Every structure is written in C-alpha cells, then in structure tokens.
Amino acid sequence: MGEGVWTISPAEAGTRAVLEWNIEVRKGLVRRLTPVLRPLFAWNHGWAMARGLASIAALAARAQP
C-alpha cells in the first residue's frame, strides 16, 4: 500500500515529471525482515527502474519521426 504524487512542470528540454511514492508495509513478516532485506529491496528497485527506463526510451525512440 502507499500513495503516489506526481509533480509535472516545464523544463528546459521539455517536461519534468517526478513521482513521489510513499510505501506503507502492512505485512508483519515483511515489516520485521525489512532491516535485513533492505539491500535486496534496494537492488531490486534499481533493477526494475532500469528496465522501466529502457522500455520508455525504446517507446520514445519509436515515436520519433
């Protein structure tokens, strides 16, 4: 669970979009293991974000005339 807030503003090269996502962990086991698993969670987040960026870049490249 969590809440996400988008902030979209003009930027020199186009548009800047920032997502602030605040996570709330409700499952007891995950909550207790978070301090130990934090490096794994951080690695997984970096991996997922890199894949998302690559996908968005590919879509943007195909959209170019």
Distance bins in CASP14 RR format, pairs under 12 A and 6 or more apart:
PFRMAT RR
TARGET T0000
AUTHOR 0000-0000-0000
RMODE 2
METHOD distances of the structure
MODEL  1
1 21 0 0 0 0 0 1 0 0 0 0 0
1 22 0 0 0 0 1 0 0 0 0 0 0
1 23 1 0 0 1 0 0 0 0 0 0 0
1 24 1 0 1 0 0 0 0 0 0 0 0
1 25 0 0 0 0 1 0 0 0 0 0 0
1 26 1 0 1 0 0 0 0 0 0 0 0
1 27 0 0 0 0 1 0 0 0 0 0 0
1 30 0 0 0 0 0 1 0 0 0 0 0
2 20 0 0 0 0 0 1 0 0 0 0 0
2 21 1 0 0 1 0 0 0 0 0 0 0
2 22 1 0 1 0 0 0 0 0 0 0 0
2 23 1 0 1 0 0 0 0 0 0 0 0
2 24 1 0 1 0 0 0 0 0 0 0 0
2 25 0 0 0 0 1 0 0 0 0 0 0
2 26 0 0 0 0 1 0 0 0 0 0 0
3 19 0 0 0 0 0 1 0 0 0 0 0
3 20 0 0 0 0 1 0 0 0 0 0 0
3 21 1 0 0 1 0 0 0 0 0 0 0
3 22 1 0 1 0 0 0 0 0 0 0 0
3 23 0 0 0 0 1 0 0 0 0 0 0
3 24 0 0 0 0 1 0 0 0 0 0 0
4 18 0 0 0 0 0 1 0 0 0 0 0
4 19 1 0 0 1 0 0 0 0 0 0 0
4 20 1 0 0 1 0 0 0 0 0 0 0
4 21 1 0 1 0 0 0 0 0 0 0 0
4 22 1 0 0 1 0 0 0 0 0 0 0
4 23 0 0 0 0 1 0 0 0 0 0 0
4 24 0 0 0 0 0 1 0 0 0 0 0
5 17 0 0 0 0 0 1 0 0 0 0 0
5 18 0 0 0 0 1 0 0 0 0 0 0
5 19 1 0 0 1 0 0 0 0 0 0 0
5 20 1 0 1 0 0 0 0 0 0 0 0
5 21 0 0 0 0 1 0 0 0 0 0 0
5 22 0 0 0 0 1 0 0 0 0 0 0
6 15 0 0 0 0 0 1 0 0 0 0 0
6 16 0 0 0 0 0 1 0 0 0 0 0
6 17 1 0 0 1 0 0 0 0 0 0 0
6 18 1 0 0 1 0 0 0 0 0 0 0
6 19 1 0 1 0 0 0 0 0 0 0 0
6 20 0 0 0 0 1 0 0 0 0 0 0
6 21 0 0 0 0 1 0 0 0 0 0 0
7 15 0 0 0 0 0 1 0 0 0 0 0
7 16 0 0 0 0 1 0 0 0 0 0 0
7 17 1 0 0 1 0 0 0 0 0 0 0
7 18 1 0 1 0 0 0 0 0 0 0 0
7 19 0 0 0 0 1 0 0 0 0 0 0
7 20 1 0 0 1 0 0 0 0 0 0 0
7 21 0 0 0 0 0 1 0 0 0 0 0
8 14 0 0 0 0 0 1 0 0 0 0 0
8 15 1 0 0 1 0 0 0 0 0 0 0
8 16 1 0 0 1 0 0 0 0 0 0 0
8 17 1 0 1 0 0 0 0 0 0 0 0
8 18 1 0 0 1 0 0 0 0 0 0 0
8 19 0 0 0 0 1 0 0 0 0 0 0
9 15 1 0 0 1 0 0 0 0 0 0 0
9 16 1 0 1 0 0 0 0 0 0 0 0
9 17 0 0 0 0 1 0 0 0 0 0 0
9 18 0 0 0 0 1 0 0 0 0 0 0
10 16 1 0 0 1 0 0 0 0 0 0 0
10 17 0 0 0 0 0 1 0 0 0 0 0
11 17 0 0 0 0 1 0 0 0 0 0 0
11 18 0 0 0 0 0 1 0 0 0 0 0
17 56 0 0 0 0 0 1 0 0 0 0 0
19 49 0 0 0 0 0 1 0 0 0 0 0
21 45 0 0 0 0 0 1 0 0 0 0 0
21 49 0 0 0 0 0 1 0 0 0 0 0
23 30 0 0 0 0 0 1 0 0 0 0 0
23 31 0 0 0 0 0 1 0 0 0 0 0
23 34 0 0 0 0 0 1 0 0 0 0 0
23 41 0 0 0 0 1 0 0 0 0 0 0
23 45 0 0 0 0 0 1 0 0 0 0 0
24 30 0 0 0 0 0 1 0 0 0 0 0
24 31 0 0 0 0 1 0 0 0 0 0 0
24 34 0 0 0 0 0 1 0 0 0 0 0
25 31 1 0 1 0 0 0 0 0 0 0 0
25 32 0 0 0 0 1 0 0 0 0 0 0
25 33 0 0 0 0 1 0 0 0 0 0 0
25 34 1 0 0 1 0 0 0 0 0 0 0
25 35 0 0 0 0 0 1 0 0 0 0 0
25 37 0 0 0 0 0 1 0 0 0 0 0
25 38 0 0 0 0 0 1 0 0 0 0 0
25 41 0 0 0 0 0 1 0 0 0 0 0
26 34 0 0 0 0 0 1 0 0 0 0 0
27 33 0 0 0 0 1 0 0 0 0 0 0
27 34 0 0 0 0 0 1 0 0 0 0 0
28 34 0 0 0 0 1 0 0 0 0 0 0
29 36 0 0 0 0 0 1 0 0 0 0 0
29 37 0 0 0 0 0 1 0 0 0 0 0
30 36 0 0 0 0 0 1 0 0 0 0 0
30 37 0 0 0 0 1 0 0 0 0 0 0
30 38 0 0 0 0 0 1 0 0 0 0 0
30 40 0 0 0 0 0 1 0 0 0 0 0
30 41 0 0 0 0 1 0 0 0 0 0 0
31 37 0 0 0 0 0 1 0 0 0 0 0
31 38 0 0 0 0 0 1 0 0 0 0 0
33 39 0 0 0 0 0 1 0 0 0 0 0
33 40 0 0 0 0 1 0 0 0 0 0 0
33 41 0 0 0 0 1 0 0 0 0 0 0
34 40 0 0 0 0 0 1 0 0 0 0 0
34 41 1 0 0 1 0 0 0 0 0 0 0
34 42 0 0 0 0 0 1 0 0 0 0 0
35 41 0 0 0 0 0 1 0 0 0 0 0
37 43 0 0 0 0 0 1 0 0 0 0 0
37 44 0 0 0 0 1 0 0 0 0 0 0
37 45 0 0 0 0 0 1 0 0 0 0 0
38 44 0 0 0 0 0 1 0 0 0 0 0
38 45 0 0 0 0 0 1 0 0 0 0 0
39 45 0 0 0 0 0 1 0 0 0 0 0
39 46 0 0 0 0 0 1 0 0 0 0 0
40 46 0 0 0 0 0 1 0 0 0 0 0
40 47 0 0 0 0 0 1 0 0 0 0 0
41 47 0 0 0 0 0 1 0 0 0 0 0
41 48 0 0 0 0 0 1 0 0 0 0 0
42 48 0 0 0 0 0 1 0 0 0 0 0
42 49 0 0 0 0 0 1 0 0 0 0 0
43 49 0 0 0 0 0 1 0 0 0 0 0
43 50 0 0 0 0 0 1 0 0 0 0 0
44 50 0 0 0 0 0 1 0 0 0 0 0
44 51 0 0 0 0 0 1 0 0 0 0 0
45 51 0 0 0 0 0 1 0 0 0 0 0
45 52 0 0 0 0 0 1 0 0 0 0 0
46 52 0 0 0 0 1 0 0 0 0 0 0
46 53 0 0 0 0 1 0 0 0 0 0 0
46 54 0 0 0 0 0 1 0 0 0 0 0
47 53 0 0 0 0 0 1 0 0 0 0 0
47 54 0 0 0 0 0 1 0 0 0 0 0
48 54 0 0 0 0 0 1 0 0 0 0 0
48 55 0 0 0 0 0 1 0 0 0 0 0
49 55 0 0 0 0 0 1 0 0 0 0 0
49 56 0 0 0 0 0 1 0 0 0 0 0
50 56 0 0 0 0 0 1 0 0 0 0 0
50 57 0 0 0 0 0 1 0 0 0 0 0
51 57 0 0 0 0 0 1 0 0 0 0 0
51 58 0 0 0 0 0 1 0 0 0 0 0
52 58 0 0 0 0 1 0 0 0 0 0 0
52 59 0 0 0 0 1 0 0 0 0 0 0
52 60 0 0 0 0 0 1 0 0 0 0 0
53 59 0 0 0 0 0 1 0 0 0 0 0
53 60 0 0 0 0 0 1 0 0 0 0 0
54 60 0 0 0 0 0 1 0 0 0 0 0
54 61 0 0 0 0 0 1 0 0 0 0 0
55 61 0 0 0 0 0 1 0 0 0 0 0
55 62 0 0 0 0 0 1 0 0 0 0 0
56 62 0 0 0 0 0 1 0 0 0 0 0
56 63 0 0 0 0 0 1 0 0 0 0 0
57 63 0 0 0 0 0 1 0 0 0 0 0
57 64 0 0 0 0 0 1 0 0 0 0 0
58 64 0 0 0 0 0 1 0 0 0 0 0
END
